[in-house]
Amino acid sequence: MEMIEQEVFGYPFDTYLTAGQKHQLVVRLFHSFRGLDVLQPLVDDPSVTEIMINRYDRIFIERDGQVRLSDVQFESKEKLEDVIQAIVARVNRAVNESSPIVDARLLDGSRVNVVLPPIALEGPTMTIRKFPESPMTLADLVAKAAISEQAAEFLTRLVRAKFNLFIGGGTGSGKTTFLNALSQFIPDGERIITIEDSAELQVRTVPNLVRMETRNANTEGKGEITIRDLIRSSLRMRPNRIIVGEVRGAEALDMLQAMNTGHDGSLSTGHANSTQDMLSRLETMVLSAAPLPVEVIRKQICSAIDVMIHLTRLRDSSRRVTEIAEIIGFIDGEVQLNPLFQFVETGEDEYGRVIGELRATGSDLQCIDKLAMAGIAV
């Protein structure tokens, strides 16, 4: 920075520049060489939660749940490509025409997805999902009305009692944030293994923690390490719990098997539009791994997962827990759910914000053995 300042303040500009303009030039040059160029101020801005680069001169940002076009843009397509290569190189990944899609992360843990031509028709595309430096707690989520205090206390007990929990929801519904919040109630004497495509979980309260991340194949198509590989390896590492950041495919089978082999208290997430839809998606993902009868898959799901949690991003951009349901068994070929909490909408306020709350359905938790074994009151 000092070297750049000396060059800028000593350069004979044709026109007069104020001290403020020179300072902006110094910062701009520093970010160009050592940061993420024009993206660095957006990455440093805590109010910006997502950065979407559709092409080098069209950058959208999400702030306060609202997406808008930014006045920031790269000088050229080549400069954007340079920034992309710098990002993926820092986490030992590669992206090029032969392998044009990659998931990566920034040094602060923000999630990055890159798509290059010829897949992206208008030039390189990049999406950055930012996460706060300090993960949100359940108390924070209660304060934001994302979950009721009663439901938060209930889930806290389930985590401590080593229930297997699965969190479903749409894109941007807050699954990772919620998983981080729940992980803070894992007892600190346990050994935890986290497995992710790109590391973004922030488990801060457990000292005996191993974090693992997948690896893409190299340019020769070799060396790929998948989530399935990591789950299998984790079973030999004496974990008390396994946390799989997100299941998208065949690794769902390995995740269910891990939950069924003594690793109670495991957590995972997946994309779906409802709890019932999440169960169907899990069946499809397991089928992609092995041609098992659907009945066998459903029995596996019933014995592995104790409670399903569903999150939704509502029309006012708020993120809410909209359902908590217990899996209570397999009857007449179907997985049976016991709804425990459901979100009830009661209207909108004058600003268009959804009014509603997560309410107990009145049904009691039926499988209470784990609570009893943990010495926790029902």
Secondary structure as a PSIPRED ss2 file (coil, helix, strand):
# PSIPRED VFORMAT (PSIPRED V4.0)

   1 M C   1.000  0.000  0.000
   2 E H   0.000  1.000  0.000
   3 M H   0.000  1.000  0.000
   4 I H   0.000  1.000  0.000
   5 E H   0.000  1.000  0.000
   6 Q H   0.000  1.000  0.000
   7 E H   0.000  1.000  0.000
   8 V H   0.000  1.000  0.000
   9 F H   0.000  1.000  0.000
  10 G H   0.000  1.000  0.000
  11 Y C   1.000  0.000  0.000
  12 P C   1.000  0.000  0.000
  13 F C   1.000  0.000  0.000
  14 D C   1.000  0.000  0.000
  15 T C   1.000  0.000  0.000
  16 Y C   1.000  0.000  0.000
  17 L C   1.000  0.000  0.000
  18 T C   1.000  0.000  0.000
  19 A H   0.000  1.000  0.000
  20 G H   0.000  1.000  0.000
  21 Q H   0.000  1.000  0.000
  22 K H   0.000  1.000  0.000
  23 H H   0.000  1.000  0.000
  24 Q H   0.000  1.000  0.000
  25 L H   0.000  1.000  0.000
  26 V H   0.000  1.000  0.000
  27 V H   0.000  1.000  0.000
  28 R H   0.000  1.000  0.000
  29 L H   0.000  1.000  0.000
  30 F H   0.000  1.000  0.000
  31 H H   0.000  1.000  0.000
  32 S H   0.000  1.000  0.000
  33 F H   0.000  1.000  0.000
  34 R H   0.000  1.000  0.000
  35 G C   1.000  0.000  0.000
  36 L C   1.000  0.000  0.000
  37 D H   0.000  1.000  0.000
  38 V H   0.000  1.000  0.000
  39 L H   0.000  1.000  0.000
  40 Q H   0.000  1.000  0.000
  41 P H   0.000  1.000  0.000
  42 L H   0.000  1.000  0.000
  43 V H   0.000  1.000  0.000
  44 D H   0.000  1.000  0.000
  45 D C   1.000  0.000  0.000
  46 P C   1.000  0.000  0.000
  47 S C   1.000  0.000  0.000
  48 V E   0.000  0.000  1.000
  49 T E   0.000  0.000  1.000
  50 E E   0.000  0.000  1.000
  51 I E   0.000  0.000  1.000
  52 M E   0.000  0.000  1.000
  53 I E   0.000  0.000  1.000
  54 N E   0.000  0.000  1.000
  55 R E   0.000  0.000  1.000
  56 Y C   1.000  0.000  0.000
  57 D C   1.000  0.000  0.000
  58 R E   0.000  0.000  1.000
  59 I E   0.000  0.000  1.000
  60 F E   0.000  0.000  1.000
  61 I E   0.000  0.000  1.000
  62 E E   0.000  0.000  1.000
  63 R E   0.000  0.000  1.000
  64 D C   1.000  0.000  0.000
  65 G C   1.000  0.000  0.000
  66 Q E   0.000  0.000  1.000
  67 V E   0.000  0.000  1.000
  68 R E   0.000  0.000  1.000
  69 L E   0.000  0.000  1.000
  70 S C   1.000  0.000  0.000
  71 D C   1.000  0.000  0.000
  72 V C   1.000  0.000  0.000
  73 Q C   1.000  0.000  0.000
  74 F C   1.000  0.000  0.000
  75 E C   1.000  0.000  0.000
  76 S C   1.000  0.000  0.000
  77 K H   0.000  1.000  0.000
  78 E H   0.000  1.000  0.000
  79 K H   0.000  1.000  0.000
  80 L H   0.000  1.000  0.000
  81 E H   0.000  1.000  0.000
  82 D H   0.000  1.000  0.000
  83 V H   0.000  1.000  0.000
  84 I H   0.000  1.000  0.000
  85 Q H   0.000  1.000  0.000
  86 A H   0.000  1.000  0.000
  87 I H   0.000  1.000  0.000
  88 V H   0.000  1.000  0.000
  89 A H   0.000  1.000  0.000
  90 R H   0.000  1.000  0.000
  91 V C   1.000  0.000  0.000
  92 N C   1.000  0.000  0.000
  93 R C   1.000  0.000  0.000
  94 A C   1.000  0.000  0.000
  95 V C   1.000  0.000  0.000
  96 N C   1.000  0.000  0.000
  97 E C   1.000  0.000  0.000
  98 S C   1.000  0.000  0.000
  99 S C   1.000  0.000  0.000
 100 P C   1.000  0.000  0.000
 101 I E   0.000  0.000  1.000
 102 V E   0.000  0.000  1.000
 103 D E   0.000  0.000  1.000
 104 A E   0.000  0.000  1.000
 105 R E   0.000  0.000  1.000
 106 L C   1.000  0.000  0.000
 107 L C   1.000  0.000  0.000
 108 D C   1.000  0.000  0.000
 109 G C   1.000  0.000  0.000
 110 S C   1.000  0.000  0.000
 111 R E   0.000  0.000  1.000
 112 V E   0.000  0.000  1.000
 113 N E   0.000  0.000  1.000
 114 V E   0.000  0.000  1.000
 115 V E   0.000  0.000  1.000
 116 L C   1.000  0.000  0.000
 117 P C   1.000  0.000  0.000
 118 P C   1.000  0.000  0.000
 119 I C   1.000  0.000  0.000
 120 A C   1.000  0.000  0.000
 121 L C   1.000  0.000  0.000
 122 E C   1.000  0.000  0.000
 123 G C   1.000  0.000  0.000
 124 P C   1.000  0.000  0.000
 125 T E   0.000  0.000  1.000
 126 M E   0.000  0.000  1.000
 127 T E   0.000  0.000  1.000
 128 I E   0.000  0.000  1.000
 129 R E   0.000  0.000  1.000
 130 K C   1.000  0.000  0.000
 131 F C   1.000  0.000  0.000
 132 P C   1.000  0.000  0.000
 133 E C   1.000  0.000  0.000
 134 S C   1.000  0.000  0.000
 135 P C   1.000  0.000  0.000
 136 M C   1.000  0.000  0.000
 137 T C   1.000  0.000  0.000
 138 L H   0.000  1.000  0.000
 139 A H   0.000  1.000  0.000
 140 D H   0.000  1.000  0.000
 141 L H   0.000  1.000  0.000
 142 V H   0.000  1.000  0.000
 143 A H   0.000  1.000  0.000
 144 K C   1.000  0.000  0.000
 145 A C   1.000  0.000  0.000
 146 A C   1.000  0.000  0.000
 147 I C   1.000  0.000  0.000
 148 S C   1.000  0.000  0.000
 149 E H   0.000  1.000  0.000
 150 Q H   0.000  1.000  0.000
 151 A H   0.000  1.000  0.000
 152 A H   0.000  1.000  0.000
 153 E H   0.000  1.000  0.000
 154 F H   0.000  1.000  0.000
 155 L H   0.000  1.000  0.000
 156 T H   0.000  1.000  0.000
 157 R H   0.000  1.000  0.000
 158 L H   0.000  1.000  0.000
 159 V H   0.000  1.000  0.000
 160 R H   0.000  1.000  0.000
 161 A C   1.000  0.000  0.000
 162 K C   1.000  0.000  0.000
 163 F C   1.000  0.000  0.000
 164 N C   1.000  0.000  0.000
 165 L E   0.000  0.000  1.000
 166 F E   0.000  0.000  1.000
 167 I E   0.000  0.000  1.000
 168 G E   0.000  0.000  1.000
 169 G E   0.000  0.000  1.000
 170 G C   1.000  0.000  0.000
 171 T C   1.000  0.000  0.000
 172 G C   1.000  0.000  0.000
 173 S C   1.000  0.000  0.000
 174 G C   1.000  0.000  0.000
 175 K H   0.000  1.000  0.000
 176 T H   0.000  1.000  0.000
 177 T H   0.000  1.000  0.000
 178 F H   0.000  1.000  0.000
 179 L H   0.000  1.000  0.000
 180 N H   0.000  1.000  0.000
 181 A H   0.000  1.000  0.000
 182 L H   0.000  1.000  0.000
 183 S H   0.000  1.000  0.000
 184 Q C   1.000  0.000  0.000
 185 F C   1.000  0.000  0.000
 186 I C   1.000  0.000  0.000
 187 P C   1.000  0.000  0.000
 188 D C   1.000  0.000  0.000
 189 G C   1.000  0.000  0.000
 190 E C   1.000  0.000  0.000
 191 R C   1.000  0.000  0.000
 192 I E   0.000  0.000  1.000
 193 I E   0.000  0.000  1.000
 194 T E   0.000  0.000  1.000
 195 I E   0.000  0.000  1.000
 196 E E   0.000  0.000  1.000
 197 D C   1.000  0.000  0.000
 198 S C   1.000  0.000  0.000
 199 A C   1.000  0.000  0.000
 200 E C   1.000  0.000  0.000
 201 L C   1.000  0.000  0.000
 202 Q C   1.000  0.000  0.000
 203 V C   1.000  0.000  0.000
 204 R C   1.000  0.000  0.000
 205 T C   1.000  0.000  0.000
 206 V C   1.000  0.000  0.000
 207 P C   1.000  0.000  0.000
 208 N C   1.000  0.000  0.000
 209 L E   0.000  0.000  1.000
 210 V E   0.000  0.000  1.000
 211 R E   0.000  0.000  1.000
 212 M E   0.000  0.000  1.000
 213 E E   0.000  0.000  1.000
 214 T C   1.000  0.000  0.000
 215 R E   0.000  0.000  1.000
 216 N C   1.000  0.000  0.000
 217 A C   1.000  0.000  0.000
 218 N C   1.000  0.000  0.000
 219 T C   1.000  0.000  0.000
 220 E C   1.000  0.000  0.000
 221 G C   1.000  0.000  0.000
 222 K C   1.000  0.000  0.000
 223 G C   1.000  0.000  0.000
 224 E C   1.000  0.000  0.000
 225 I E   0.000  0.000  1.000
 226 T C   1.000  0.000  0.000
 227 I H   0.000  1.000  0.000
 228 R H   0.000  1.000  0.000
 229 D H   0.000  1.000  0.000
 230 L H   0.000  1.000  0.000
 231 I H   0.000  1.000  0.000
 232 R H   0.000  1.000  0.000
 233 S H   0.000  1.000  0.000
 234 S H   0.000  1.000  0.000
 235 L C   1.000  0.000  0.000
 236 R C   1.000  0.000  0.000
 237 M C   1.000  0.000  0.000
 238 R C   1.000  0.000  0.000
 239 P C   1.000  0.000  0.000
 240 N C   1.000  0.000  0.000
 241 R E   0.000  0.000  1.000
 242 I E   0.000  0.000  1.000
 243 I E   0.000  0.000  1.000
 244 V E   0.000  0.000  1.000
 245 G C   1.000  0.000  0.000
 246 E C   1.000  0.000  0.000
 247 V C   1.000  0.000  0.000
 248 R C   1.000  0.000  0.000
 249 G C   1.000  0.000  0.000
 250 A C   1.000  0.000  0.000
 251 E H   0.000  1.000  0.000
 252 A H   0.000  1.000  0.000
 253 L H   0.000  1.000  0.000
 254 D H   0.000  1.000  0.000
 255 M H   0.000  1.000  0.000
 256 L H   0.000  1.000  0.000
 257 Q H   0.000  1.000  0.000
 258 A H   0.000  1.000  0.000
 259 M H   0.000  1.000  0.000
 260 N C   1.000  0.000  0.000
 261 T C   1.000  0.000  0.000
 262 G C   1.000  0.000  0.000
 263 H C   1.000  0.000  0.000
 264 D C   1.000  0.000  0.000
 265 G C   1.000  0.000  0.000
 266 S C   1.000  0.000  0.000
 267 L E   0.000  0.000  1.000
 268 S E   0.000  0.000  1.000
 269 T E   0.000  0.000  1.000
 270 G E   0.000  0.000  1.000
 271 H E   0.000  0.000  1.000
 272 A C   1.000  0.000  0.000
 273 N C   1.000  0.000  0.000
 274 S C   1.000  0.000  0.000
 275 T H   0.000  1.000  0.000
 276 Q H   0.000  1.000  0.000
 277 D H   0.000  1.000  0.000
 278 M H   0.000  1.000  0.000
 279 L H   0.000  1.000  0.000
 280 S H   0.000  1.000  0.000
 281 R H   0.000  1.000  0.000
 282 L H   0.000  1.000  0.000
 283 E H   0.000  1.000  0.000
 284 T H   0.000  1.000  0.000
 285 M H   0.000  1.000  0.000
 286 V H   0.000  1.000  0.000
 287 L H   0.000  1.000  0.000
 288 S H   0.000  1.000  0.000
 289 A H   0.000  1.000  0.000
 290 A C   1.000  0.000  0.000
 291 P C   1.000  0.000  0.000
 292 L C   1.000  0.000  0.000
 293 P C   1.000  0.000  0.000
 294 V H   0.000  1.000  0.000
 295 E H   0.000  1.000  0.000
 296 V H   0.000  1.000  0.000
 297 I H   0.000  1.000  0.000
 298 R H   0.000  1.000  0.000
 299 K H   0.000  1.000  0.000
 300 Q H   0.000  1.000  0.000
 301 I H   0.000  1.000  0.000
 302 C H   0.000  1.000  0.000
 303 S H   0.000  1.000  0.000
 304 A H   0.000  1.000  0.000
 305 I C   1.000  0.000  0.000
 306 D C   1.000  0.000  0.000
 307 V E   0.000  0.000  1.000
 308 M E   0.000  0.000  1.000
 309 I E   0.000  0.000  1.000
 310 H E   0.000  0.000  1.000
 311 L E   0.000  0.000  1.000
 312 T E   0.000  0.000  1.000
 313 R E   0.000  0.000  1.000
 314 L C   1.000  0.000  0.000
 315 R C   1.000  0.000  0.000
 316 D C   1.000  0.000  0.000
 317 S C   1.000  0.000  0.000
 318 S C   1.000  0.000  0.000
 319 R E   0.000  0.000  1.000
 320 R E   0.000  0.000  1.000
 321 V E   0.000  0.000  1.000
 322 T E   0.000  0.000  1.000
 323 E E   0.000  0.000  1.000
 324 I E   0.000  0.000  1.000
 325 A E   0.000  0.000  1.000
 326 E E   0.000  0.000  1.000
 327 I E   0.000  0.000  1.000
 328 I E   0.000  0.000  1.000
 329 G E   0.000  0.000  1.000
 330 F E   0.000  0.000  1.000
 331 I E   0.000  0.000  1.000
 332 D C   1.000  0.000  0.000
 333 G C   1.000  0.000  0.000
 334 E E   0.000  0.000  1.000
 335 V E   0.000  0.000  1.000
 336 Q E   0.000  0.000  1.000
 337 L E   0.000  0.000  1.000
 338 N E   0.000  0.000  1.000
 339 P E   0.000  0.000  1.000
 340 L E   0.000  0.000  1.000
 341 F E   0.000  0.000  1.000
 342 Q E   0.000  0.000  1.000
 343 F E   0.000  0.000  1.000
 344 V E   0.000  0.000  1.000
 345 E E   0.000  0.000  1.000
 346 T E   0.000  0.000  1.000
 347 G E   0.000  0.000  1.000
 348 E E   0.000  0.000  1.000
 349 D C   1.000  0.000  0.000
 350 E C   1.000  0.000  0.000
 351 Y C   1.000  0.000  0.000
 352 G C   1.000  0.000  0.000
 353 R C   1.000  0.000  0.000
 354 V E   0.000  0.000  1.000
 355 I E   0.000  0.000  1.000
 356 G E   0.000  0.000  1.000
 357 E E   0.000  0.000  1.000
 358 L E   0.000  0.000  1.000
 359 R E   0.000  0.000  1.000
 360 A E   0.000  0.000  1.000
 361 T C   1.000  0.000  0.000
 362 G C   1.000  0.000  0.000
 363 S C   1.000  0.000  0.000
 364 D C   1.000  0.000  0.000
 365 L C   1.000  0.000  0.000
 366 Q C   1.000  0.000  0.000
 367 C C   1.000  0.000  0.000
 368 I C   1.000  0.000  0.000
 369 D H   0.000  1.000  0.000
 370 K H   0.000  1.000  0.000
 371 L H   0.000  1.000  0.000
 372 A H   0.000  1.000  0.000
 373 M H   0.000  1.000  0.000
 374 A C   1.000  0.000  0.000
 375 G C   1.000  0.000  0.000
 376 I C   1.000  0.000  0.000
 377 A C   1.000  0.000  0.000
 378 V C   1.000  0.000  0.000
